[in-house]
Amino acid sequence: MEFPTDLKYAETHEWVKVEGDIAIVGITDHAQDQLGEIVFAELPEVGDTFEKGEEMCSVESSKAVGEALAPVSGEIVEINEALEDEPEKINADPYGEGFLVKIKMSDPSELDSLLDAEGYKATLG
């Protein structure tokens, strides 16, 4: 199981890669592994805004539906449109081609409340 050290993690199993004031967000390798084969991703619309901790999208597998919560507050500036036809990219490459959305952060200080890779790993037991 992968836990890239250049990312921030939420205890709710989302990861964040920061590029300036943009947060690239996806679900962790652990989360996709727990869900199993992902068959559908319901993403928000570009322009939607979310507060940290709000449900922003859901991913559906053959055995469960998982919600992805916004790890930071802000506005959706891009969604991963490839997931509409190929939601399995989340399983194959959760930290790359399987990203969910890009958020223009309204409060970058919220990143301070996220975990590093070791901290996230510790929450998994």
Secondary structure, 3 states (H helix, E strand, C coil): CCCCCCCEECCCCEEEEEECCEEEEEECHHHHHHHCCEEEEECCCCCCEECCCCEEEEEEECCCEEEEECCCCEEEEEECCHHHHCCCHHHHCCCCCCCCEEEEECCHHHHHHCECHHHHHHHCC
